[in-house]
Each structure stands twice: as structure tokens, then as C-alpha cells.
Amino acid sequence: MTDPAAEILAAFETALNGKLTNGSDNWPVYLSKPKSEGRGYVVLSDLNWYDDGGDDDMDCSLTIEINNGTPTIGQVLLAPMNAIASTIVSLVSKIDISMTSYKMRVLPYIESNDLFWDESSYGAIPRKVLRIRFICRKK
């Protein structure tokens, strides 16, 4: 079976890009961490898939990082990151996402939902990490 990674990541980027907003702020979706971004953004950071060779189904998991983008000193409101995480789950859960060679269904299953504080010289930058599981099936 051919490697479906590029097609899967492109499908997720298309499904999410332009649809992640908090108030009037649009949170762009990237396939790798941008060098500099002064606002909130999302990175599709780690895709894993397993093909057992026995059928046309593959078990997949994708790590999605939700980055506040702005260092903050003191208290940080996490509501914007939580809202973006909820939007991501609602946009991809229980729907079929078609690609050229594959079709996938994201299960209503979040493997993990973790919060990290990345230190910078300007303060802490909150980052939420979602890991979701889904099935990808060859057409």
C-alpha cells in the first residue's frame, strides 16, 4: 500500500483551515511550526498510521497542537485554546472525509488532551495538544 500521509494531512488541513476562529481572530493551520507567528495557530504535527496488510483499513492517529502564539506573563486565559480544540473536534468527528485514494472517518475518540507551558524569554506560551484516532480506508 502506498504511504497515505501526505493525502491525509492535506485533507485535515483543508477541513480545518479558515474554519478555526475565536471572536474575530482566525487561527491558521500549518503542517509544520512556523518560524514566527504572533497570534494563535494550529499545527498538524505527528501522523501515525498502521496497515496490517490484511484488509483496506488503516488505524491512524494525528497529533494536533494548538498554540496561543503569544508569550504571556502571569495569568493566561485558556478559553481561546479550549474553544479552538472544541471546534476542531466538532469539524472532524463522525464525518467521512474523502480524498483521492482514501476515505476516512474520525472516531469520536480523543486519545489525549494535554496542556503545556513553553517557556520563552518573554514569558510562558500555552500550547494544547490533542491526539485523535481515526480509520482510513482505501477506496
PECORKA-V963834 format. One record per pair of residues at least 6 apart in sequence whose ideal C-beta (glycine too) atoms are under 7 Angstrom apart, sorted by the first residue. I is the first residue (numbers start at 1). J is the second residue. Records with the same first field share a line. If there is no record, write none. Layout:
I=J, J
This chain:
1=51, 138
4=49, 58, 101, 102, 136
5=47, 49
7=99, 100, 101, 102
8=47, 60, 104, 136
9=31, 44, 47
11=97, 99
12=44, 62
13=29, 31, 44
15=91, 92, 97
16=29, 42, 88, 91
17=28, 29
18=26
19=91
20=26, 27, 29, 42, 84, 87, 88
21=27
22=40, 80, 83, 84
25=39, 40
27=40, 41, 42, 84
28=41
29=42, 44
30=41, 43
31=44
32=43
33=43
34=41
37=69
38=69, 70
39=69, 70
40=67, 68, 69, 80, 84
41=67, 69
42=64, 65, 66, 84
43=65, 67
44=62, 64
45=63, 65
46=63
47=60, 62
48=60, 61
49=58, 59, 60, 136
50=58, 59
51=58
56=137, 138
57=135, 137
58=136
59=135
60=133, 134, 136
61=111, 131, 132, 133
62=132
63=129, 131
64=88, 130, 132
65=127, 129
66=81, 84, 85, 127, 128
67=127
68=81, 125, 126, 127
71=120, 122, 123, 124, 125
72=123, 124
73=123
76=126
78=126
81=126, 128
85=128, 130
88=130
89=110
92=106
93=106, 108
94=108
96=103, 105
97=104
101=138, 139
102=136, 137, 138, 139
103=137, 139
104=134, 135, 136
105=134, 135
106=132, 134
107=133, 134, 135
109=133
110=130, 131, 132
111=131, 132, 133
112=131
113=130
114=129
115=126, 128
116=127, 129
117=124, 126
118=124, 125, 127
